[in-house]
Amino acid sequence: MSPRMLLPVLMFIAGVVLVAAAVATGEAEVSLLVIFPVFSGSGPMFLVGTALIALSFIAGFVLLAMGQAEVEPIPRRPPEVRGVEPAPTVEKKYGGFVLVGPFPIAFGSDKSTAMIMLIVGVVLAVILLGLLIALAQ
C-alpha cells in the first residue's frame, strides 16, 4: 500500500471509532434492518464520524485515480532477432458490476465490456427483484 493511500484508511478508522463512541455515549443508536446495521444519531461526534467515513471513500477513489494517471507503462520493443517472429500480444479486458440496491453500476476496460457487464447487472437485478417479490407474497 502506498503511503498516500494510508490517508483514506485512517479517515475511515477514525470515522468508525467516532461513530462507535457516539453509540457508546448515547448520541447515536444502532438498529438492524434485515441483516444490515443502521446507525442514526444527532450529536456532533456522530456527524463528524459519518462525514469522515464518507470522505474516506471519496479520498480513496480520488487518490487511486491520481495514482493510475501518474503511472504510464513504458512501451517496450523486444529485441529483433532474425527468423524469429515476436510473440503476439494479448489484450486483456476486464469488467464487473456492483449492485447498489437494485441499481447496477458497471465498469470495464473498454466500452463493449462495460456494456456487457451492465446487461448482466440489469438481468441479475431483475431476477433478484423478482425473487424478492415472490418471497414477499
C-alpha atoms as an extended CHARMM CRD file, in Angstrom:
* protein
*
       137  EXT
         1         1  MET       CA              0.0000000000        0.0000000000        0.0000000000  PROA      1               0.0000000000
         2         2  SER       CA              1.3860000000        3.3620000000       -0.9650000000  PROA      2               0.0000000000
         3         3  PRO       CA              1.7750000000        5.9460000000        1.8010000000  PROA      3               0.0000000000
         4         4  ARG       CA             -0.8030000000        8.2640000000        0.2750000000  PROA      4               0.0000000000
         5         5  MET       CA             -3.4480000000        5.5120000000        0.3720000000  PROA      5               0.0000000000
         6         6  LEU       CA             -2.9580000000        5.4030000000        4.1380000000  PROA      6               0.0000000000
         7         7  LEU       CA             -4.9430000000        8.6710000000        4.4720000000  PROA      7               0.0000000000
         8         8  PRO       CA             -8.3460000000        7.2250000000        3.4230000000  PROA      8               0.0000000000
         9         9  VAL       CA             -7.7820000000        4.1690000000        5.6270000000  PROA      9               0.0000000000
        10        10  LEU       CA             -7.0060000000        6.3340000000        8.6480000000  PROA      10              0.0000000000
        11        11  MET       CA            -10.0160000000        8.5740000000        7.9120000000  PROA      11              0.0000000000
        12        12  PHE       CA            -12.2680000000        5.5080000000        7.7360000000  PROA      12              0.0000000000
        13        13  ILE       CA            -10.9150000000        4.0770000000       11.0020000000  PROA      13              0.0000000000
        14        14  ALA       CA            -11.3070000000        7.4510000000       12.7450000000  PROA      14              0.0000000000
        15        15  GLY       CA            -14.8810000000        7.7180000000       11.4670000000  PROA      15              0.0000000000
        16        16  VAL       CA            -15.7770000000        4.2280000000       12.7090000000  PROA      16              0.0000000000
        17        17  VAL       CA            -14.2270000000        4.9940000000       16.1120000000  PROA      17              0.0000000000
        18        18  LEU       CA            -16.2070000000        8.2470000000       16.3890000000  PROA      18              0.0000000000
        19        19  VAL       CA            -19.4850000000        6.5500000000       15.3960000000  PROA      19              0.0000000000
        20        20  ALA       CA            -18.8160000000        3.7650000000       17.9230000000  PROA      20              0.0000000000
        21        21  ALA       CA            -18.0530000000        6.3740000000       20.5980000000  PROA      21              0.0000000000
        22        22  ALA       CA            -21.2810000000        8.2080000000       19.7370000000  PROA      22              0.0000000000
        23        23  VAL       CA            -23.2370000000        4.9720000000       20.1460000000  PROA      23              0.0000000000
        24        24  ALA       CA            -21.4530000000        4.2310000000       23.4360000000  PROA      24              0.0000000000
        25        25  THR       CA            -22.2120000000        7.6910000000       24.8560000000  PROA      25              0.0000000000
        26        26  GLY       CA            -25.8540000000        7.6530000000       23.7450000000  PROA      26              0.0000000000
        27        27  GLU       CA            -25.5450000000       10.2840000000       20.9920000000  PROA      27              0.0000000000
        28        28  ALA       CA            -26.4250000000        7.6550000000       18.3810000000  PROA      28              0.0000000000
        29        29  GLU       CA            -28.4560000000        4.4580000000       18.0950000000  PROA      29              0.0000000000
        30        30  VAL       CA            -27.9580000000        1.1980000000       16.2350000000  PROA      30              0.0000000000
        31        31  SER       CA            -30.8380000000       -0.6960000000       14.6290000000  PROA      31              0.0000000000
        32        32  LEU       CA            -30.8700000000       -3.8120000000       12.4960000000  PROA      32              0.0000000000
        33        33  LEU       CA            -32.6840000000       -3.6530000000        9.1500000000  PROA      33              0.0000000000
        34        34  VAL       CA            -32.9150000000       -7.1540000000        7.6650000000  PROA      34              0.0000000000
        35        35  ILE       CA            -29.2130000000       -8.0080000000        8.1140000000  PROA      35              0.0000000000
        36        36  PHE       CA            -27.7170000000       -4.5300000000        7.8100000000  PROA      36              0.0000000000
        37        37  PRO       CA            -26.9180000000       -2.3490000000       10.8130000000  PROA      37              0.0000000000
        38        38  VAL       CA            -28.4040000000        1.1430000000       10.6190000000  PROA      38              0.0000000000
        39        39  PHE       CA            -26.8640000000        3.9490000000       12.6440000000  PROA      39              0.0000000000
        40        40  SER       CA            -28.7630000000        7.1250000000       13.4720000000  PROA      40              0.0000000000
        41        41  GLY       CA            -27.8070000000        9.9900000000       15.6930000000  PROA      41              0.0000000000
        42        42  SER       CA            -27.8990000000       13.7140000000       16.2000000000  PROA      42              0.0000000000
        43        43  GLY       CA            -24.7310000000       14.5270000000       18.1210000000  PROA      43              0.0000000000
        44        44  PRO       CA            -21.6420000000       16.2410000000       16.7250000000  PROA      44              0.0000000000
        45        45  MET       CA            -19.4540000000       13.1700000000       17.3100000000  PROA      45              0.0000000000
        46        46  PHE       CA            -21.7790000000       11.0620000000       15.1610000000  PROA      46              0.0000000000
        47        47  LEU       CA            -21.8760000000       13.7480000000       12.4480000000  PROA      47              0.0000000000
        48        48  VAL       CA            -18.0780000000       14.0310000000       12.2770000000  PROA      48              0.0000000000
        49        49  GLY       CA            -17.6800000000       10.2390000000       12.2800000000  PROA      49              0.0000000000
        50        50  THR       CA            -20.1740000000        9.8010000000        9.4420000000  PROA      50              0.0000000000
        51        51  ALA       CA            -18.5460000000       12.6180000000        7.4640000000  PROA      51              0.0000000000
        52        52  LEU       CA            -15.0990000000       11.0390000000        7.9080000000  PROA      52              0.0000000000
        53        53  ILE       CA            -16.3640000000        7.6860000000        6.6550000000  PROA      53              0.0000000000
        54        54  ALA       CA            -17.9430000000        9.2830000000        3.5670000000  PROA      54              0.0000000000
        55        55  LEU       CA            -14.8600000000       11.4360000000        2.9000000000  PROA      55              0.0000000000
        56        56  SER       CA            -12.5780000000        8.4040000000        3.2350000000  PROA      56              0.0000000000
        57        57  PHE       CA            -14.3430000000        6.7570000000        0.2770000000  PROA      57              0.0000000000
        58        58  ILE       CA            -14.1180000000        9.9270000000       -1.8080000000  PROA      58              0.0000000000
        59        59  ALA       CA            -10.4440000000       10.4650000000       -0.9230000000  PROA      59              0.0000000000
        60        60  GLY       CA             -9.6670000000        6.8200000000       -1.6660000000  PROA      60              0.0000000000
        61        61  PHE       CA            -11.2270000000        6.9650000000       -5.1240000000  PROA      61              0.0000000000
        62        62  VAL       CA             -9.5430000000       10.2860000000       -5.9410000000  PROA      62              0.0000000000
        63        63  LEU       CA             -6.1150000000        9.1390000000       -4.7590000000  PROA      63              0.0000000000
        64        64  LEU       CA             -6.4860000000        5.8380000000       -6.5780000000  PROA      64              0.0000000000
        65        65  ALA       CA             -7.4000000000        7.6520000000       -9.8010000000  PROA      65              0.0000000000
        66        66  MET       CA             -4.4650000000       10.0380000000       -9.3790000000  PROA      66              0.0000000000
        67        67  GLY       CA             -2.1280000000        7.0920000000       -8.9070000000  PROA      67              0.0000000000
        68        68  GLN       CA             -3.4510000000        5.4410000000      -12.0640000000  PROA      68              0.0000000000
        69        69  ALA       CA             -2.9880000000        8.6310000000      -14.0590000000  PROA      69              0.0000000000
        70        70  GLU       CA              0.6290000000        9.0340000000      -12.9350000000  PROA      70              0.0000000000
        71        71  VAL       CA              1.7240000000        5.5130000000      -13.8190000000  PROA      71              0.0000000000
        72        72  GLU       CA              2.0760000000        5.1800000000      -17.5510000000  PROA      72              0.0000000000
        73        73  PRO       CA              3.5080000000        1.9600000000      -18.9030000000  PROA      73              0.0000000000
        74        74  ILE       CA              6.7850000000        2.2960000000      -20.7590000000  PROA      74              0.0000000000
        75        75  PRO       CA              6.3960000000        0.8350000000      -24.2230000000  PROA      75              0.0000000000
        76        76  ARG       CA              8.9710000000       -1.8730000000      -24.8090000000  PROA      76              0.0000000000
        77        77  ARG       CA             10.0910000000       -3.3710000000      -28.0300000000  PROA      77              0.0000000000
        78        78  PRO       CA             11.5090000000       -6.8380000000      -27.8920000000  PROA      78              0.0000000000
        79        79  PRO       CA             14.9400000000       -7.1800000000      -29.4570000000  PROA      79              0.0000000000
        80        80  GLU       CA             14.7590000000       -8.0570000000      -33.1080000000  PROA      80              0.0000000000
        81        81  VAL       CA             16.0910000000      -11.4920000000      -33.8970000000  PROA      81              0.0000000000
        82        82  ARG       CA             16.3020000000      -12.7640000000      -37.4500000000  PROA      82              0.0000000000
        83        83  GLY       CA             13.9880000000      -15.6400000000      -38.2560000000  PROA      83              0.0000000000
        84        84  VAL       CA             12.0190000000      -15.3640000000      -35.0180000000  PROA      84              0.0000000000
        85        85  GLU       CA              8.6390000000      -13.7020000000      -35.0390000000  PROA      85              0.0000000000
        86        86  PRO       CA              7.6580000000      -11.7290000000      -31.9600000000  PROA      86              0.0000000000
        87        87  ALA       CA              5.0240000000      -13.3300000000      -29.7670000000  PROA      87              0.0000000000
        88        88  PRO       CA              1.5510000000      -11.9140000000      -30.3590000000  PROA      88              0.0000000000
        89        89  THR       CA              0.3980000000       -9.5260000000      -27.6810000000  PROA      89              0.0000000000
        90        90  VAL       CA             -2.7740000000      -10.4910000000      -25.8600000000  PROA      90              0.0000000000
        91        91  GLU       CA             -5.0860000000       -7.6480000000      -24.9720000000  PROA      91              0.0000000000
        92        92  LYS       CA             -6.5450000000       -8.1960000000      -21.5270000000  PROA      92              0.0000000000
        93        93  LYS       CA            -10.0480000000       -6.9700000000      -20.8760000000  PROA      93              0.0000000000
        94        94  TYR       CA            -11.7640000000       -6.7220000000      -17.5310000000  PROA      94              0.0000000000
        95        95  GLY       CA            -15.1200000000       -5.6590000000      -16.2360000000  PROA      95              0.0000000000
        96        96  GLY       CA            -17.5640000000       -6.0200000000      -13.4160000000  PROA      96              0.0000000000
        97        97  PHE       CA            -20.6170000000       -4.5720000000      -11.7780000000  PROA      97              0.0000000000
        98        98  VAL       CA            -21.7920000000       -3.6200000000       -8.3300000000  PROA      98              0.0000000000
        99        99  LEU       CA            -25.4090000000       -3.7970000000       -7.2500000000  PROA      99              0.0000000000
       100       100  VAL       CA            -26.3000000000       -0.8110000000       -5.0850000000  PROA      100             0.0000000000
       101       101  GLY       CA            -29.7680000000       -1.7860000000       -4.0100000000  PROA      101             0.0000000000
       102       102  PRO       CA            -31.4950000000       -2.7530000000       -7.2440000000  PROA      102             0.0000000000
       103       103  PHE       CA            -29.2950000000       -0.4810000000       -9.3780000000  PROA      103             0.0000000000
       104       104  PRO       CA            -26.3010000000       -1.9990000000      -11.2110000000  PROA      104             0.0000000000
       105       105  ILE       CA            -23.1680000000        0.0890000000      -11.6420000000  PROA      105             0.0000000000
       106       106  ALA       CA            -20.9950000000       -1.3560000000      -14.4180000000  PROA      106             0.0000000000
       107       107  PHE       CA            -17.3440000000       -0.7790000000      -15.2580000000  PROA      107             0.0000000000
       108       108  GLY       CA            -14.8760000000       -2.2160000000      -17.7170000000  PROA      108             0.0000000000
       109       109  SER       CA            -11.6100000000       -1.7160000000      -19.5380000000  PROA      109             0.0000000000
       110       110  ASP       CA            -13.4560000000       -0.7620000000      -22.7210000000  PROA      110             0.0000000000
       111       111  LYS       CA            -16.9570000000        0.2660000000      -23.7650000000  PROA      111             0.0000000000
       112       112  SER       CA            -18.0950000000       -3.1610000000      -25.0120000000  PROA      112             0.0000000000
       113       113  THR       CA            -17.0060000000       -4.9400000000      -21.8230000000  PROA      113             0.0000000000
       114       114  ALA       CA            -18.7200000000       -2.3180000000      -19.6650000000  PROA      114             0.0000000000
       115       115  MET       CA            -21.9090000000       -2.6830000000      -21.7380000000  PROA      115             0.0000000000
       116       116  ILE       CA            -21.8570000000       -6.4680000000      -21.3030000000  PROA      116             0.0000000000
       117       117  MET       CA            -21.4110000000       -6.0320000000      -17.5530000000  PROA      117             0.0000000000
       118       118  LEU       CA            -24.3100000000       -3.5560000000      -17.4860000000  PROA      118             0.0000000000
       119       119  ILE       CA            -26.5640000000       -6.0670000000      -19.2520000000  PROA      119             0.0000000000
       120       120  VAL       CA            -25.5200000000       -8.8310000000      -16.8310000000  PROA      120             0.0000000000
       121       121  GLY       CA            -26.1450000000       -6.4740000000      -13.9000000000  PROA      121             0.0000000000
       122       122  VAL       CA            -29.6140000000       -5.4830000000      -15.1300000000  PROA      122             0.0000000000
       123       123  VAL       CA            -30.5680000000       -9.1340000000      -15.7060000000  PROA      123             0.0000000000
       124       124  LEU       CA            -29.3940000000      -10.1490000000      -12.2310000000  PROA      124             0.0000000000
       125       125  ALA       CA            -31.1350000000       -7.1520000000      -10.6390000000  PROA      125             0.0000000000
       126       126  VAL       CA            -34.4160000000       -8.1120000000      -12.3360000000  PROA      126             0.0000000000
       127       127  ILE       CA            -34.0190000000      -11.7370000000      -11.1970000000  PROA      127             0.0000000000
       128       128  LEU       CA            -33.2700000000      -10.6570000000       -7.6270000000  PROA      128             0.0000000000
       129       129  LEU       CA            -36.2070000000       -8.2520000000       -7.5480000000  PROA      129             0.0000000000
       130       130  GLY       CA            -38.4820000000      -10.9820000000       -8.9420000000  PROA      130             0.0000000000
       131       131  LEU       CA            -37.3250000000      -13.3770000000       -6.2370000000  PROA      131             0.0000000000
       132       132  LEU       CA            -37.8450000000      -10.7210000000       -3.5800000000  PROA      132             0.0000000000
       133       133  ILE       CA            -41.3820000000      -10.0100000000       -4.7680000000  PROA      133             0.0000000000
       134       134  ALA       CA            -42.1600000000      -13.7450000000       -4.9940000000  PROA      134             0.0000000000
       135       135  LEU       CA            -40.9040000000      -14.3560000000       -1.4750000000  PROA      135             0.0000000000
       136       136  ALA       CA            -42.8120000000      -11.3830000000       -0.0810000000  PROA      136             0.0000000000
       137       137  GLN       CA            -46.1720000000      -12.8060000000       -1.1950000000  PROA      137             0.0000000000
